[in-house]
């Protein structure tokens, strides 16, 4: 049987709120990155030459290479599912979807 005291309830609530805030930050960051990317494309279309010119294929290649390395270096065997982790992930998803 799980014994949850008042301190544990507060800890779980704070963990959920942290996940919620991080989810909101990630969504706002993704939107900001997309807007900057669109602005750079429009600036290159208009002819502003002070912006760096990176071909989209090179950009996509660098991102996929980075994620491939990160995906193969993570050890999933040490990931332990606990109530705190589940509430954190739930807060992360709610923050991302509702943000």
Backbone as a chain_set.jsonl record, in Angstrom:
{"seq": "XXXXXXXXXXXXXXXXXXXXXXXXXXXXXXXXXXXXXXXXXXXXXXXXXXXXXXXXXXXXXXXXXXXXXXXXXXXXXXXXXXXXXXXXXXXXXXXXXXX", "coords": {"N": [[0.837, -1.18, 0.0], [0.467, 2.22, -0.768], [1.699, 4.922, 0.981], [0.724, 8.075, 1.228], [1.604, 11.133, 2.289], [0.897, 14.524, 3.349], [3.045, 16.043, 2.437], [3.915, 14.495, 0.287], [1.733, 14.726, -1.452], [1.849, 17.461, -2.069], [4.344, 17.493, -3.301], [3.808, 15.912, -5.573], [1.88, 17.527, -6.822], [3.384, 19.83, -7.39], [5.23, 18.7, -9.138], [3.543, 18.084, -11.31], [2.783, 20.701, -12.051], [5.261, 21.755, -12.811], [5.786, 20.174, -15.063], [3.642, 21.069, -16.621], [4.314, 23.794, -17.024], [6.744, 23.517, -18.408], [5.828, 22.226, -20.697], [4.239, 24.278, -21.798], [6.272, 26.144, -22.331], [7.786, 24.743, -24.221], [5.965, 24.54, -26.334], [5.578, 27.246, -26.984], [8.173, 27.841, -27.709], [8.528, 26.214, -29.974], [6.666, 27.358, -31.712], [7.777, 29.934, -31.915], [10.247, 29.303, -33.105], [9.359, 28.297, -35.561], [8.182, 30.607, -36.628], [10.418, 32.289, -36.881], [11.865, 30.8, -38.729], [10.14, 30.943, -40.965], [10.247, 33.707, -41.338], [12.934, 34.009, -42.073], [12.932, 32.639, -44.501], [11.16, 34.238, -45.983], [12.625, 36.615, -45.949], [14.866, 35.883, -47.439], [13.599, 35.475, -49.848], [12.776, 38.044, -50.522], [15.21, 39.226, -50.797], [17.08, 40.021, -48.925], [20.316, 40.145, -48.061], [21.956, 39.993, -45.861], [21.366, 37.98, -44.167], [22.275, 34.665, -43.155], [22.852, 32.184, -45.621], [21.646, 29.124, -45.723], [21.289, 26.059, -47.156], [18.143, 24.323, -47.3], [18.271, 21.51, -47.377], [20.748, 20.904, -46.205], [20.319, 21.872, -43.637], [18.209, 20.213, -42.745], [19.549, 17.782, -42.881], [21.537, 18.107, -40.892], [19.932, 18.294, -38.586], [18.614, 15.783, -38.555], [20.839, 14.119, -38.278], [21.759, 14.89, -35.743], [19.563, 14.126, -34.085], [19.575, 11.391, -34.58], [21.982, 10.586, -33.398], [21.441, 11.311, -30.724], [19.265, 9.624, -30.178], [20.388, 7.098, -30.211], [22.162, 7.118, -28.115], [20.802, 7.246, -25.742], [19.889, 5.564, -22.809], [17.396, 3.485, -22.324], [16.798, 1.6, -20.454], [17.199, 2.414, -17.864], [15.119, 4.014, -17.22], [12.634, 4.709, -15.007], [9.319, 4.192, -14.244], [7.349, 6.136, -12.336], [4.967, 7.521, -10.046], [5.454, 10.252, -9.921], [6.85, 10.727, -12.317], [4.903, 10.026, -14.187], [2.913, 11.958, -13.639], [4.391, 14.254, -14.242], [4.845, 13.909, -17.009], [2.197, 13.914, -17.85], [1.466, 16.538, -17.175], [3.214, 17.832, -18.907], [2.213, 17.095, -21.433], [-0.401, 18.182, -21.28], [0.217, 20.898, -20.967], [1.524, 21.367, -23.401], [-0.489, 20.845, -25.284], [-2.606, 22.569, -24.556], [-1.432, 25.045, -24.5]], "CA": [[0.0, 0.0, 0.0], [1.231, 3.454, -0.879], [1.38, 5.884, 2.025], [0.95, 9.426, 0.742], [1.373, 12.163, 3.294], [0.643, 15.848, 2.778], [4.245, 16.436, 1.711], [3.934, 13.77, -0.983], [0.724, 15.332, -2.319], [2.395, 18.732, -2.535], [5.417, 17.147, -4.232], [3.186, 15.462, -6.818], [1.242, 18.683, -7.449], [4.456, 20.674, -7.929], [5.769, 17.989, -10.299], [2.592, 18.294, -12.395], [2.866, 22.101, -12.466], [6.523, 21.908, -13.535], [5.547, 19.606, -16.387], [2.741, 21.976, -17.32], [5.065, 24.983, -17.438], [7.712, 23.137, -19.431], [5.045, 21.996, -21.905], [3.914, 25.591, -22.358], [7.5, 26.737, -22.865], [8.166, 24.022, -25.435], [5.05, 24.924, -27.422], [5.889, 28.618, -27.392], [9.467, 27.791, -28.388], [8.325, 25.634, -31.304], [5.992, 28.379, -32.509], [8.745, 30.998, -32.185], [11.217, 28.783, -34.07], [8.695, 28.228, -36.862], [8.017, 31.972, -37.135], [11.74, 32.763, -37.302], [12.198, 30.074, -39.956], [9.338, 31.549, -42.038], [10.777, 35.052, -41.57], [14.182, 33.878, -42.826], [12.591, 32.264, -45.874], [10.616, 35.433, -46.635], [13.714, 37.577, -46.131], [15.689, 35.45, -48.569], [12.788, 35.671, -51.048], [12.79, 39.468, -50.835], [16.559, 39.558, -51.239], [17.934, 40.521, -47.851], [21.501, 39.291, -48.155], [22.724, 39.953, -44.624], [21.034, 36.75, -43.465], [23.068, 33.535, -43.652], [22.118, 31.324, -46.549], [21.855, 27.703, -45.473], [20.307, 25.295, -47.934], [17.248, 23.531, -46.439], [18.709, 20.108, -47.303], [21.841, 20.828, -45.228], [19.701, 22.096, -42.335], [17.495, 18.982, -42.385], [20.563, 16.753, -42.676], [22.156, 18.327, -39.579], [18.962, 17.971, -37.546], [18.419, 14.328, -38.489], [22.075, 13.539, -37.747], [21.769, 15.154, -34.306], [18.566, 13.286, -33.43], [20.012, 10.002, -34.699], [22.998, 10.387, -32.357], [20.786, 11.383, -29.421], [18.39, 8.479, -30.021], [21.164, 5.881, -29.973], [22.963, 7.219, -26.902], [19.926, 7.218, -24.569], [19.695, 4.241, -22.238], [16.006, 3.421, -21.873], [16.66, 0.61, -19.394], [17.255, 3.05, -16.549], [13.924, 4.837, -17.033], [11.724, 4.109, -14.031], [8.02, 4.857, -14.23], [6.809, 6.356, -11.007], [3.834, 8.439, -10.061], [5.966, 11.586, -10.229], [7.156, 10.791, -13.745], [3.64, 9.998, -14.918], [2.28, 13.272, -13.486], [5.198, 15.214, -14.978], [4.553, 13.731, -18.427], [0.824, 14.36, -18.046], [1.524, 18.002, -17.19], [3.905, 18.23, -20.126], [1.279, 16.946, -22.555], [-1.481, 19.171, -21.124], [0.778, 22.215, -21.265], [1.814, 21.478, -24.832], [-1.726, 20.868, -26.059], [-3.458, 23.698, -24.194], [-0.666, 26.291, -24.567]], "C": [[0.881, 1.241, 0.0], [0.758, 4.425, 0.19], [1.738, 7.28, 1.513], [0.604, 10.425, 1.836], [1.123, 13.494, 2.581], [1.83, 16.326, 1.956], [4.296, 15.748, 0.346], [2.9, 14.334, -1.949], [1.224, 16.657, -2.9], [3.494, 18.485, -3.564], [4.848, 16.71, -5.58], [2.521, 16.617, -7.563], [2.284, 19.602, -8.083], [5.077, 20.022, -9.161], [4.861, 18.162, -11.505], [2.686, 19.717, -12.933], [4.161, 22.364, -13.238], [6.387, 21.342, -14.942], [4.662, 20.488, -17.235], [3.483, 23.197, -17.859], [6.085, 24.655, -18.52], [6.999, 22.848, -20.743], [4.651, 23.295, -22.586], [5.128, 26.237, -23.003], [7.923, 26.057, -24.157], [7.267, 24.435, -26.594], [5.35, 26.333, -27.906], [7.225, 28.666, -28.13], [9.355, 27.239, -29.792], [7.659, 26.651, -32.218], [6.969, 29.503, -32.869], [9.777, 30.544, -33.217], [10.606, 28.734, -35.46], [8.53, 29.625, -37.46], [9.344, 32.558, -37.597], [12.138, 32.091, -38.604], [11.426, 30.658, -41.148], [9.865, 32.944, -42.357], [12.081, 34.99, -42.361], [13.914, 33.495, -44.28], [12.043, 33.469, -46.635], [11.698, 36.473, -46.876], [14.616, 37.174, -47.291], [14.932, 35.617, -49.879], [12.816, 37.131, -51.489], [14.174, 39.907, -51.293], [17.423, 40.183, -50.165], [19.15, 39.602, -47.747], [22.305, 39.237, -46.871], [22.418, 38.702, -43.804], [21.867, 35.594, -44.014], [22.226, 32.642, -44.563], [22.53, 29.874, -46.315], [20.827, 26.953, -46.296], [19.436, 24.434, -47.017], [17.686, 22.073, -46.314], [19.83, 19.935, -46.283], [21.285, 20.978, -43.809], [18.992, 20.825, -41.857], [18.469, 17.852, -42.111], [21.223, 16.883, -41.299], [21.201, 17.948, -38.449], [18.76, 16.464, -37.422], [19.654, 13.62, -37.945], [22.137, 13.705, -36.231], [20.789, 14.246, -33.572], [18.924, 11.811, -33.505], [21.043, 9.673, -33.624], [22.353, 10.377, -30.978], [19.929, 10.148, -29.154], [19.173, 7.216, -29.675], [22.047, 5.955, -28.732], [22.129, 7.18, -25.626], [19.766, 5.77, -24.105], [18.296, 4.182, -21.642], [15.816, 2.427, -20.731], [16.655, 1.214, -18.012], [16.039, 3.913, -16.265], [12.939, 4.115, -16.124], [10.427, 4.903, -14.044], [7.514, 4.939, -12.802], [5.63, 7.313, -11.133], [4.288, 9.859, -10.393], [6.242, 11.739, -11.71], [5.878, 10.814, -14.578], [2.93, 11.353, -14.821], [3.058, 14.357, -14.227], [4.888, 15.121, -16.471], [3.128, 14.162, -18.756], [0.757, 15.888, -18.09], [2.189, 18.543, -18.437], [2.975, 18.174, -21.334], [0.16, 17.979, -22.471], [-0.963, 20.566, -21.45], [1.051, 22.425, -22.733], [0.531, 21.606, -25.648], [-2.578, 22.102, -25.783], [-2.752, 25.046, -24.331], [-0.93, 26.996, -25.778]], "O": [[1.904, 1.298, 0.682], [-0.433, 4.717, 0.295], [2.914, 7.619, 1.383], [-0.549, 10.539, 2.251], [1.14, 13.563, 1.352], [1.654, 16.941, 0.904], [4.685, 16.368, -0.643], [3.162, 14.413, -3.149], [1.038, 16.931, -4.085], [3.571, 19.18, -4.577], [5.367, 17.107, -6.624], [2.587, 16.684, -8.79], [2.083, 20.096, -9.193], [5.414, 20.711, -10.123], [5.349, 18.368, -12.616], [2.67, 19.918, -14.147], [4.157, 23.115, -14.213], [6.826, 21.967, -15.908], [4.897, 20.644, -18.433], [3.301, 23.585, -19.014], [6.269, 25.438, -19.452], [7.515, 23.191, -21.807], [4.719, 23.405, -23.811], [5.032, 26.809, -24.088], [8.373, 26.723, -25.089], [7.746, 24.656, -27.706], [5.372, 26.584, -29.111], [7.39, 29.445, -29.069], [10.012, 27.735, -30.708], [8.048, 26.79, -33.378], [6.982, 29.97, -34.008], [10.142, 31.313, -34.106], [11.262, 29.093, -36.438], [8.716, 29.81, -38.663], [9.387, 33.258, -38.61], [12.691, 32.74, -39.492], [11.998, 30.845, -42.222], [9.924, 33.327, -43.525], [12.313, 35.829, -43.23], [14.595, 33.975, -45.186], [12.409, 33.701, -47.787], [11.688, 37.145, -47.907], [15.079, 38.031, -48.043], [15.544, 35.874, -50.915], [12.872, 37.423, -52.683], [14.306, 40.844, -52.08], [18.423, 40.824, -50.488], [19.027, 38.431, -47.39], [23.274, 38.48, -46.805], [23.132, 38.398, -42.849], [22.139, 35.547, -45.214], [21.05, 32.387, -44.302], [23.634, 29.464, -46.672], [19.626, 27.182, -46.153], [19.944, 23.87, -46.047], [17.497, 21.461, -45.263], [19.867, 18.932, -45.57], [21.728, 20.291, -42.888], [19.153, 20.412, -40.709], [18.246, 17.048, -41.206], [21.441, 15.881, -40.619], [21.62, 17.346, -37.461], [18.737, 15.927, -36.314], [19.532, 12.627, -37.229], [22.519, 12.779, -35.516], [21.14, 13.657, -32.55], [18.61, 11.054, -32.586], [20.986, 8.608, -33.009], [22.68, 9.529, -30.148], [19.873, 9.674, -28.02], [18.684, 6.362, -28.936], [22.626, 4.944, -28.335], [22.688, 7.09, -24.533], [19.535, 4.87, -24.912], [18.038, 4.758, -20.585], [14.759, 2.42, -20.101], [16.157, 0.595, -17.072], [15.932, 4.489, -15.182], [12.469, 3.026, -16.452], [10.428, 6.123, -13.879], [7.284, 3.92, -12.15], [5.35, 7.839, -12.21], [3.572, 10.59, -11.078], [5.907, 12.765, -12.301], [5.789, 11.545, -15.564], [2.402, 11.842, -15.819], [2.459, 15.279, -14.78], [4.69, 16.144, -17.127], [2.881, 14.717, -19.827], [0.075, 16.462, -18.939], [1.788, 19.579, -18.968], [2.953, 19.091, -22.155], [-0.192, 18.589, -23.48], [-1.637, 21.333, -22.138], [0.842, 23.516, -23.263], [0.472, 22.389, -26.597], [-3.212, 22.626, -26.699], [-3.406, 26.088, -24.282], [-0.369, 28.069, -26.002]]}, "num_chains": 1, "name": "protein.A"}
